[in-house]
Amino acid sequence: MIQTMESRAPRARQAKNEHSTATMRAAAIDAFGGPEVLTIHTLPVPKPEPLEVLIALDTSGVGVWDAEMRAGWVPDGRPRFPLVLGTDGAGTVAAVGSRIRRFKVGDFVYSYSFYNRKGGFYAEYVAVPADKVAHVPEGRDLRHAGAIPTTGLTALQGIDDALHLKRGETIVIHGAAGGVGSLAIQFAKLRKARVFATATGDDGVEFVRFLGADAAVDGRGDDITLAARTFAPDGADAVLGLVGDGLSFCLDAMRSGGRFAYPNGVEPVPKKRQGIQFIPYDAVPGVRQFERLNRAVEAADLQVPIDAEYPLEDASKAHERLAAGHVLGKIVLRVR
Ligand SMILES: NC(=O)c1ccc[n+]([C@@H]2O[C@H](COP(=O)([O-])OP(=O)(O)OC[C@H]3O[C@@H](n4cnc5c(N)ncnc54)[C@H](OP(=O)(O)O)[C@@H]3O)[C@@H](O)[C@H]2O)c1
């Protein structure tokens, strides 16, 4: 357990941690490979710098990008082993850096920090730049909050910042039953758009309808273009592409002048087409971004579907589940 004692004198304000232990459990890799390379390590608890927050994690998100890193992809091409995976999660503030005023020890927070410099979120503690941390939205428990940050920011920024989706417009969300899509459906409905969703299997189609899609088809078995054209006879105004397979069929259903957005990582991306605006984007964390996310989560009364959860020790099993596919919503690790 970590506690923080801070001096009342501002100039002496320090992130002073009292550790009963200086180490923590973390699921990390020593080399790239399959799910089996993900094992429990005992590592030093990271120390927060003046502008950082130390979070005692309750729940960490598991995403397809984690599996890509485990298998050999790191953004800077210079992995430092042991590498702790995980880009997001929720927990309790355990300590704050000397210049942090927005948070105090004990606050319930959630965070998104891609390829976090001081180690990822598959751990008991993570030290994160404070601008990538926010208080959990009203009424959310840590388990569900931990499943939101990466996918929630990606979904909301796709709908609002990339597509500027407006009331009454039609949107095709392709790959809508996954982590990003299950939240994007709800944010698109919050903006009062008409939503056509694709998923896989009868259960996937039922799932996206349950989350609010006005119409849905099986993107592997059904004729996406025909169904989307029936839904939007003048052509869809927008497409949010969350999987490459079948994506070109969605573009075939767009009107001229339509907007097509996809988060980087979606592959393959169809060839550019005349009259369609292509908008690749990355999710961006930040104080204002999290304020907007919190407002949207609360306004949408967001449902955060968790398909499966695993204890931190079973991070490799969580990755096996991810590799098996057909995750409806999100997978999480329970750290505490
Ligand atoms: N750049 C960024 O900032 C950023 C941030 C977050 C995510 N991303 C990227 O965004 C993408 C989506 O992430 P995610 O977490 O939502 O992934 P995900 O959970 O794997 O969702 C993808 C969904 O697409 C479905 N699908 C596959 N083929 C389909 C088809 N032909 N028709 C309809 N649905 C189909 C999958 O179903 P099955 O499992 O049944 O095949 C799955 O439900 C990933 O590529 C990720 O890397 C990028």
PDBQT file of the ligand as one rigid body, heavy atoms in Angstrom, charges set to zero:
ROOT
HETATM    1  N1  LIG A 401      -5.065   4.971 -33.674  1.00  0.00    +0.000 N 
HETATM    2  C1  LIG A 401      -5.722   4.938 -32.533  1.00  0.00    +0.000 C 
HETATM    3  O1  LIG A 401      -5.666   5.875 -31.723  1.00  0.00    +0.000 OA
HETATM    4  C2  LIG A 401      -6.572   3.741 -32.219  1.00  0.00    +0.000 A 
HETATM    5  C3  LIG A 401      -7.194   3.661 -30.966  1.00  0.00    +0.000 A 
HETATM    6  C4  LIG A 401      -8.014   2.562 -30.732  1.00  0.00    +0.000 A 
HETATM    7  C5  LIG A 401      -8.205   1.582 -31.708  1.00  0.00    +0.000 A 
HETATM    8  N2  LIG A 401      -7.519   1.690 -32.877  1.00  0.00    +0.000 N 
HETATM    9  C6  LIG A 401      -7.709   0.673 -33.929  1.00  0.00    +0.000 C 
HETATM   10  O2  LIG A 401      -9.102   0.629 -34.227  1.00  0.00    +0.000 OA
HETATM   11  C7  LIG A 401      -9.465  -0.692 -34.614  1.00  0.00    +0.000 C 
HETATM   12  C8  LIG A 401     -10.689  -1.136 -33.817  1.00  0.00    +0.000 C 
HETATM   13  O3  LIG A 401     -10.340  -1.335 -32.465  1.00  0.00    +0.000 OA
HETATM   14  P1  LIG A 401     -11.308  -2.208 -31.544  1.00  0.00    +0.000 P 
HETATM   15  O4  LIG A 401     -10.736  -2.187 -30.178  1.00  0.00    +0.000 OA
HETATM   16  O5  LIG A 401     -12.700  -1.786 -31.707  1.00  0.00    +0.000 OA
HETATM   17  O6  LIG A 401     -11.091  -3.656 -32.217  1.00  0.00    +0.000 OA
HETATM   18  P2  LIG A 401     -12.014  -4.946 -32.078  1.00  0.00    +0.000 P 
HETATM   19  O7  LIG A 401     -12.578  -4.972 -30.693  1.00  0.00    +0.000 OA
HETATM   20  O8  LIG A 401     -11.207  -6.098 -32.558  1.00  0.00    +0.000 OA
HETATM   21  O9  LIG A 401     -13.238  -4.667 -33.079  1.00  0.00    +0.000 OA
HETATM   22  C9  LIG A 401     -13.229  -5.003 -34.422  1.00  0.00    +0.000 C 
HETATM   23  C10 LIG A 401     -14.565  -5.651 -34.725  1.00  0.00    +0.000 C 
HETATM   24  O10 LIG A 401     -14.724  -5.844 -36.133  1.00  0.00    +0.000 OA
HETATM   25  C11 LIG A 401     -15.411  -7.069 -36.318  1.00  0.00    +0.000 C 
HETATM   26  N3  LIG A 401     -15.291  -7.528 -37.705  1.00  0.00    +0.000 N 
HETATM   27  C12 LIG A 401     -14.290  -8.218 -38.305  1.00  0.00    +0.000 A 
HETATM   28  N4  LIG A 401     -14.576  -8.430 -39.613  1.00  0.00    +0.000 NA
HETATM   29  C13 LIG A 401     -15.794  -7.879 -39.822  1.00  0.00    +0.000 A 
HETATM   30  C14 LIG A 401     -16.641  -7.779 -40.957  1.00  0.00    +0.000 A 
HETATM   31  N5  LIG A 401     -16.289  -8.266 -42.153  1.00  0.00    +0.000 N 
HETATM   32  N6  LIG A 401     -17.826  -7.153 -40.830  1.00  0.00    +0.000 NA
HETATM   33  C15 LIG A 401     -18.212  -6.633 -39.643  1.00  0.00    +0.000 A 
HETATM   34  N7  LIG A 401     -17.456  -6.694 -38.529  1.00  0.00    +0.000 NA
HETATM   35  C16 LIG A 401     -16.252  -7.319 -38.628  1.00  0.00    +0.000 A 
HETATM   36  C17 LIG A 401     -14.784  -7.978 -35.303  1.00  0.00    +0.000 C 
HETATM   37  O11 LIG A 401     -15.604  -9.126 -35.084  1.00  0.00    +0.000 OA
HETATM   38  P3  LIG A 401     -14.933 -10.593 -34.892  1.00  0.00    +0.000 P 
HETATM   39  O12 LIG A 401     -14.039 -10.472 -33.708  1.00  0.00    +0.000 OA
HETATM   40  O13 LIG A 401     -16.105 -11.494 -34.704  1.00  0.00    +0.000 OA
HETATM   41  O14 LIG A 401     -14.126 -10.848 -36.150  1.00  0.00    +0.000 OA
HETATM   42  C18 LIG A 401     -14.737  -7.033 -34.098  1.00  0.00    +0.000 C 
HETATM   43  O15 LIG A 401     -15.959  -7.062 -33.389  1.00  0.00    +0.000 OA
HETATM   44  C19 LIG A 401      -8.215  -1.544 -34.414  1.00  0.00    +0.000 C 
HETATM   45  O16 LIG A 401      -7.576  -1.693 -35.665  1.00  0.00    +0.000 OA
HETATM   46  C20 LIG A 401      -7.356  -0.720 -33.480  1.00  0.00    +0.000 C 
HETATM   47  O17 LIG A 401      -5.990  -0.977 -33.632  1.00  0.00    +0.000 OA
HETATM   48  C21 LIG A 401      -6.719   2.745 -33.150  1.00  0.00    +0.000 A 
ENDROOT
TORSDOF 0
